[in-house]
């Protein structure tokens, strides 16, 4: 199966691994936020059930901004031309407001430190 690497992450049982399009580090699929294209804009797909090609991001602002600056979302999702970021930006803004209640939000430095273990 293309895109699935069961040996990339140390765990007792095989789990799918994906690469964050922002910071380019590999981690388990459950630790990343799936992003898809809906019409002419990017949308977050936290349940991973929306139709279409998906790209994965760590659920933090740093990875999101890196992906936008590098145009990695458009490239990973194979979207030509301009695609709006309104709904995806709103999702990250809402997550920042509730950061205390979301333990999975980590900084880019913490993420790299955890992946280097």
Secondary structure by P-SEA (a helix, b strand, c coil): cccccccccccccbbbbbbccccccccccccbbbbbbcccbbbbbcccccccbbbbbcccaaaaaaaaaaaaaaaaacccccccaaaaaaaaaaaaaacccccccccaaaaaaaaac
